[in-house]
Amino acid sequence: NAAGSNNQQPHVSADGKHLYFSSNRVGGKGGYDIWVAAIENDVPGAAKNLGAPVNTADDEEAPFYHAASGSLIFSSNGFIGMGGFDFFHSGKQVSV
């Protein structure tokens, strides 16, 4: 956890190597962003903001990494969609 922030909706990748979560911590694009941390010896390392095009000035939540397709699936209210939180996917490679 980061002081003064909220962290929510954790997801550990199927291979157990990455922890994805939503947080409003300092260093984000705005609102809640998707962050990732490498896991070594069952301990998460420093969190990294995924940045654009995943994160917007609004909120991104509910991260899920689908290993078979190499896609991050998430919900956002910062892109044009049907309204409110819509689901999106990104094939962006994540380097931690």
Long-range contacts (C-beta under 8 A, 24 or more apart in sequence): 2-26, 2-47, 6-32, 8-32, 8-61, 9-61, 9-62, 9-63, 11-63, 11-64, 11-65, 12-39, 13-65, 13-67, 14-65, 14-67, 15-67, 18-65, 18-94, 18-96, 19-44, 20-63, 20-64, 20-65, 20-72, 21-47, 21-63, 22-59, 22-60, 22-61, 22-62, 22-63, 23-47, 28-55, 29-55, 29-56, 29-57, 30-55, 30-56, 30-57, 30-58, 31-56, 31-57, 31-58, 31-59, 31-60, 31-78, 32-59, 32-60, 32-61, 33-60, 34-60, 34-61, 34-63, 34-72, 34-74, 36-94, 36-96, 37-96, 38-96, 45-96, 48-96, 50-92, 50-94, 53-90, 53-92, 54-90, 54-92, 59-85, 61-85, 62-87, 65-94
